[in-house]
């Protein structure tokens, strides 16, 4: 397996992979994946910006106030 360490083999492998990737990027499967990926990236970027906005922060304050009222009511301890 010494040939796998040779420079000639490494160059061949690089060229093969470059060609393989070039062909793969033309396939519809890859293009569909990239369309979906770009959409999700745009959505993530939008959400990152939205979470910094005052509108979102005000909404979350209201939501947490409601949440605490519903689930974190102080329990009455029984007097022994």
C-alpha positions as CSV (number, residue, x, y, z in Angstrom):
1,X,0.0,0.0,0.0
2,X,3.0,2.3,-0.4
3,X,1.6,3.6,-3.6
4,X,-1.1,5.4,-1.7
5,X,1.5,7.7,-0.2
6,X,3.1,8.6,-3.5
7,X,2.7,12.1,-4.9
8,X,1.5,10.7,-8.3
9,X,-1.4,8.8,-6.6
10,X,-2.3,11.9,-4.5
11,X,-2.4,14.1,-7.7
12,X,-4.5,11.5,-9.5
13,X,-7.0,11.3,-6.5
14,X,-7.3,15.1,-6.4
15,X,-8.0,15.3,-10.1
16,X,-10.5,12.5,-9.9
17,X,-12.4,14.1,-7.0
18,X,-12.4,17.5,-8.7
19,X,-14.0,16.0,-11.8
20,X,-16.5,14.0,-9.7
21,X,-17.6,17.1,-7.8
22,X,-17.8,19.1,-11.0
23,X,-20.2,16.5,-12.5
24,X,-22.1,16.1,-9.2
25,X,-22.9,19.8,-9.0
26,X,-24.7,19.6,-12.3
27,X,-27.2,17.0,-11.0
28,X,-30.7,17.9,-10.1
29,X,-30.4,16.2,-6.7
30,X,-27.6,18.6,-5.7
31,X,-29.3,21.6,-7.1
32,X,-32.5,20.8,-5.2
33,X,-30.5,20.4,-2.1
34,X,-28.8,23.7,-2.5
35,X,-32.1,25.5,-3.2
36,X,-33.5,24.2,0.1
37,X,-30.2,24.9,1.9
38,X,-30.2,28.5,0.7
39,X,-33.8,29.0,1.7
40,X,-33.1,27.7,5.2
41,X,-30.0,29.9,5.5
42,X,-32.0,33.0,4.5
43,X,-34.7,32.0,7.0
44,X,-32.1,31.6,9.8
45,X,-30.5,35.0,9.0
46,X,-34.0,36.6,9.1
47,X,-34.7,35.0,12.4
48,X,-31.4,36.1,13.9
49,X,-32.2,39.7,12.9
50,X,-35.8,39.3,14.1
51,X,-34.8,38.1,17.6
52,X,-32.8,41.3,18.0
53,X,-35.8,43.5,17.3
54,X,-37.8,45.3,20.0
55,X,-41.1,43.8,18.6
56,X,-39.8,40.3,19.4
57,X,-38.4,41.2,22.8
58,X,-41.8,42.8,23.8
59,X,-43.6,39.7,22.6
60,X,-41.3,37.4,24.6
61,X,-41.7,39.5,27.7
62,X,-45.5,39.2,27.4
63,X,-45.3,35.5,26.6
64,X,-43.0,34.8,29.6
65,X,-45.3,36.8,31.9
66,X,-48.2,34.6,30.8
67,X,-46.2,31.4,31.1
68,X,-45.1,32.2,34.7
69,X,-48.7,33.0,35.6
70,X,-49.9,29.7,34.3
71,X,-47.2,27.3,35.4
72,X,-45.3,28.9,38.2
73,X,-48.0,29.8,40.7
74,X,-46.7,29.8,44.3
75,X,-48.0,26.8,46.1
76,X,-49.6,27.2,49.5
77,X,-47.6,25.3,52.1
78,X,-49.7,23.5,54.6
79,X,-49.4,24.7,58.1
80,X,-48.7,21.9,60.5
